[in-house]
Amino acid sequence: MKLLITGMAGFIGHAVAKRLSGQGHEIVGIDNLNAYYDVSLKQARLDDLAGCQDVRFLRLDLADRDAVAELFAKEGFDRVIHLAAQPGVRYSLENPHAYADANLIGHLNVLEGCRHGRVGHLVYASSSSVYGANDKVPFDTSDHVDHPISLYAATKKANELMAHTYSHLYELPTTGLRFFTVYGPWGRPDMAMFKFTRAILAGEPIQVFNHGDMSRDFTYIDDIVEGIVRILDVVPERRVVSSVDDQPDTSRAPYALYNIGHGSPVALMEFVRAVEQATGREAVCDFQPMQPGDVPRTWADTEALFEATGYRPKVGVQEGVRRFVEWYRGYYGD
């Protein structure tokens, strides 16, 4: 197939492109290489893909409506894996307009491109952040998610609503994946895994929010990628259902929604201990109150994704953290 991967210079986009390379596909990747974090890391990910003869990169901003329309008209994609977005809960408090441009306008331009290009399946990134103030765990896609507590979360929920509209109106098959705390080699510098490792190796304090009383459904990058690749061929179809009033993840349209996570939350301090073990250094913890827009815990109910793909995550936190620290030391020579 001919595949488009948006955000290919990003953490997950790079890993998906590498996994799909050599499978007989023609892969086009786009990214605007913005400066939200170290652009040299993004470029290094692209350099890592340079040997993949079936992968082609184009620098393009999804907020550029004409450029996106031209791309879809020219290339004729069979499938689209839409991972480009402005990430980060805390940054959305500082620069809200970046989220409107990338996550709302950019997402709309992708939907329009898929509509007019008659794309066979759009798989796009949502986020566990959409669960917002929900107290019930594990988080399930049948839960109502009408109370986001960050603008980032609100834009990702909006992405799901926009995708559903296009599925309903234009028979565009769409699948949203709610990612849960992805970590691993080539990860993002704004994530806890990266920050903790960098600080601990430098002998600097790490900020531990909510005084350490937090847990996350940490999910290793290889498990995330395998889920994405498998769901690519699980194309939603229009269904006959008796009622959709009480099931937010159920629709008559060719629309699907899944949690993609490990399915087993890990206490934040246990995660810190894993980084200590992998680095051979002791962390100096600077305990802080909860940050605005953050949540105390995340936990994915992943049964629906398992039923659709037959895949369960395999990499636990101890092993995943060890692999990340090994990559970090190799990349930075630390």
C-alpha positions in Angstrom: 0.0 0.0 0.0 0.9 3.6 -0.2 1.0 5.0 3.3 1.2 8.5 4.7 2.7 9.0 8.2 2.3 12.5 9.6 4.7 13.5 12.3 7.4 11.1 11.0 10.2 13.0 12.7 8.4 12.5 16.0 9.0 9.7 18.5 6.1 7.4 17.5 6.1 8.4 13.8 9.8 7.5 13.4 9.2 4.1 15.1 6.2 3.3 13.0 8.1 4.2 9.7 11.0 2.0 10.7 8.6 -0.9 11.6 6.7 -0.7 8.3 9.8 -0.3 6.1 10.7 -3.4 4.2 7.1 -4.7 4.2 6.4 -3.8 0.5 4.8 -0.5 1.2 5.6 2.9 -0.3 5.9 5.3 2.7 5.7 9.0 2.6 6.4 10.9 5.9 5.8 14.5 6.7 6.7 16.8 9.6 7.1 20.5 10.1 10.2 20.0 12.4 9.0 22.7 14.8 11.1 23.8 17.8 8.9 22.6 20.6 11.9 20.4 21.6 15.4 19.8 20.2 15.1 19.8 16.4 18.4 18.0 16.2 16.8 14.9 17.8 14.0 15.1 15.2 16.6 15.3 12.4 18.5 12.4 13.9 15.4 10.3 13.8 15.0 11.2 10.1 18.7 10.3 9.5 18.1 7.0 11.2 15.5 6.3 8.4 17.8 7.4 5.6 18.7 3.9 4.7 15.1 2.9 4.2 14.7 3.0 0.4 10.9 2.8 0.7 10.6 5.8 3.0 10.4 9.3 1.6 10.3 12.5 3.7 8.7 15.9 2.9 8.8 18.9 5.2 5.3 20.2 5.5 3.1 22.0 8.0 -0.4 20.4 8.4 -1.8 23.8 9.1 -1.0 24.8 5.5 -4.3 23.9 3.9 -3.2 24.3 0.3 0.0 22.3 0.8 -1.9 19.5 2.5 -4.6 19.4 -0.3 -1.9 19.3 -2.9 -0.1 16.5 -1.2 -3.2 14.3 -1.0 -4.1 15.1 -4.6 -0.7 14.3 -5.9 0.2 11.2 -3.9 -3.0 9.1 -3.7 -2.7 7.4 -0.3 -4.3 4.1 0.6 -3.9 4.5 4.3 -3.0 7.4 6.6 -1.4 7.2 10.0 -1.9 10.6 11.5 0.5 11.1 14.5 1.5 14.8 14.0 0.2 17.0 16.8 1.3 19.6 19.3 1.8 17.5 22.4 2.1 18.3 26.1 -0.4 19.1 28.8 1.6 21.8 30.6 2.7 23.6 27.4 -0.9 24.0 26.4 -1.2 26.5 29.4 1.6 28.5 27.9 1.0 28.5 24.2 -2.7 27.6 23.5 -2.7 28.8 19.9 -0.1 26.2 18.9 -2.7 23.5 19.8 -5.4 25.1 17.7 -3.1 25.3 14.7 -1.7 21.8 14.9 -4.4 19.8 16.6 -7.6 21.4 15.2 -6.7 23.0 11.9 -4.1 20.4 11.1 -6.5 17.5 11.9 -9.2 19.1 9.8 -6.8 19.4 6.8 -5.9 15.7 7.1 -9.6 14.8 7.3 -10.3 16.8 4.2 -7.4 15.2 2.4 -8.6 11.8 3.3 -12.1 12.6 2.2 -11.2 14.0 -1.2 -8.4 11.4 -1.7 -10.8 8.5 -0.9 -8.3 7.1 1.6 -9.2 3.6 2.7 -8.5 4.0 6.4 -7.4 6.9 8.7 -5.7 5.9 11.9 -5.1 8.9 14.1 -3.5 9.7 17.5 -5.8 10.6 20.4 -4.7 10.6 24.0 -5.4 9.2 27.5 -5.7 12.9 28.5 -9.3 12.9 27.2 -10.4 11.0 30.3 -9.7 14.3 32.2 -11.4 14.3 35.6 -12.7 10.8 35.4 -12.3 8.8 38.6 -13.3 5.3 37.4 -10.4 3.1 36.5 -9.4 1.4 34.4 -10.3 4.0 31.7 -12.6 2.5 29.1 -13.6 4.0 25.7 -17.2 3.5 26.7 -16.7 6.1 29.5 -18.0 9.6 28.9 -15.2 12.1 28.5 -16.9 15.4 28.6 -14.8 17.1 31.3 -11.2 17.7 29.9 -8.9 19.5 32.3 -6.4 20.8 29.8 -6.6 22.5 26.4 -4.5 19.7 25.0 -7.1 17.1 26.1 -9.9 19.2 24.7 -8.2 19.3 21.3 -7.7 15.5 21.3 -11.4 14.9 22.2 -12.3 17.3 19.4 -10.2 15.2 17.0 -12.4 12.2 17.9 -15.6 14.2 17.3 -14.3 15.6 14.0 -13.3 12.1 12.8 -16.7 10.7 13.7 -18.4 13.4 11.6 -16.3 12.6 8.6 -16.9 8.9 9.1 -20.7 9.6 9.2 -20.9 12.1 6.4 -18.4 10.7 3.9 -18.0 7.0 4.7 -14.4 7.6 5.7 -13.2 4.8 7.9 -11.5 6.3 10.9 -9.8 4.7 14.0 -8.7 6.8 17.0 -6.0 5.5 19.3 -5.9 6.9 22.9 -2.2 6.6 23.7 -1.1 6.0 27.3 2.3 7.4 28.4 4.6 6.1 25.6 8.3 5.8 26.4 11.4 4.2 25.0 14.5 4.8 22.8 14.3 8.0 20.7 11.6 9.4 23.1 10.6 13.0 23.7 12.7 15.2 25.9 9.6 16.7 27.6 8.5 13.3 29.0 9.3 12.0 32.5 11.5 9.1 31.2 13.8 11.5 29.4 13.8 14.2 32.2 14.5 11.7 35.0 17.3 9.9 33.1 19.0 13.2 32.1 18.8 14.7 35.7 19.8 11.5 37.5 22.9 11.0 35.3 23.8 14.6 35.8 23.4 14.4 39.6 20.6 16.9 39.5 17.2 16.8 41.3 14.1 15.4 39.6 10.7 17.1 40.0 8.2 14.6 41.4 4.7 16.0 41.2 1.8 15.4 43.6 4.5 14.4 46.1 5.0 11.1 44.3 1.4 10.0 44.7 0.8 9.3 41.0 0.7 6.3 38.7 0.9 6.0 34.9 0.1 3.2 32.4 3.6 3.3 31.0 3.7 1.7 27.5 6.9 0.8 25.7 7.3 2.1 22.2 7.5 -1.3 20.5 4.2 -2.3 22.0 2.6 0.9 20.8 4.0 0.4 17.3 2.8 -3.2 17.0 -0.7 -2.1 18.0 -0.7 0.7 15.3 0.5 -1.7 12.6 -2.1 -4.3 13.4 -5.0 -1.9 13.7 -4.1 -0.5 10.2 -5.8 -3.4 8.6 -8.8 -3.6 10.9 -10.9 -1.2 8.9 -14.1 -0.1 10.6 -17.4 -0.7 8.7 -20.8 0.9 9.0 -22.9 -1.0 11.5 -26.5 -1.4 12.6 -26.9 -0.7 16.3 -30.0 -0.3 18.3 -28.9 2.7 20.3 -25.7 4.8 20.6 -27.0 7.1 23.3 -25.1 5.5 26.2 -22.0 4.3 24.4 -19.7 7.0 23.3 -17.4 4.5 21.5 -20.3 3.0 19.5 -21.5 4.3 16.2 -23.4 3.4 13.1 -20.6 5.1 11.1 -17.4 3.3 10.0 -15.7 4.7 13.2 -13.6 3.0 15.9 -11.9 4.1 19.1 -9.4 2.1 21.2 -7.2 2.6 24.2 -3.6 1.7 23.4 -1.6 1.1 26.6 0.1 -1.5 28.6 -3.0 -2.1 30.8 -1.2 -2.1 34.1 -0.4 1.1 35.9 2.9 1.7 37.6 3.4 3.9 40.7 5.6 6.9 39.9 8.1 6.2 42.6 8.4 2.6 41.3 9.2 4.1 37.9 11.8 6.3 39.6 13.4 3.2 41.2 13.6 1.5 37.8 15.5 4.5 36.4 17.8 4.4 39.4 18.5 0.8 38.8 19.1 1.2 35.1 21.4 4.2 35.6 23.2 2.9 38.7 22.6 6.3 40.3 20.3 7.5 43.2 17.7 10.1 42.4 17.4 13.3 44.3 13.7 13.9 44.5 12.2 17.4 44.6 8.6 16.7 45.6 6.1 19.2 44.1 2.3 19.7 44.3 0.1 18.5 41.4 0.5 20.6 38.3 -2.5 22.3 36.7 -4.1 20.1 34.0 -2.4 16.9 35.2 -4.2 13.8 36.6 -3.1 11.6 39.5 -3.4 8.3 37.6 -4.0 6.6 34.2 -4.9 3.0 33.5 -6.0 1.7 30.2 -8.7 -1.0 29.6 -7.1 -2.6 26.5 -9.4 -5.6 26.0 -11.1 -4.1 22.9 -7.8 -3.6 21.2 -6.7 -7.1 22.0 -10.0 -8.5 20.6 -9.5 -6.5 17.4 -5.8 -7.3 16.9 -4.9 -10.3 19.1 -1.9 -8.5 20.5 -1.1 -7.7 24.1 1.9 -5.6 25.2 5.0 -7.6 26.2 7.6 -5.2 27.6 7.5 -4.4 31.3 8.8 -1.2 32.9 12.0 -2.6 34.2 13.0 -3.9 30.8 11.7 -0.8 29.0 13.5 1.6 31.2 16.8 -0.4 30.8 16.5 -0.2 27.0 15.8 3.5 27.1 18.8 4.3 29.4 21.0 2.2 27.2 19.9 4.2 24.1 20.3 7.5 26.0 23.8 6.7 27.0 24.7 5.7 23.5 23.1 8.7 21.8 24.5 11.3 24.2 27.7 9.5 25.1 26.9 9.8 28.8 
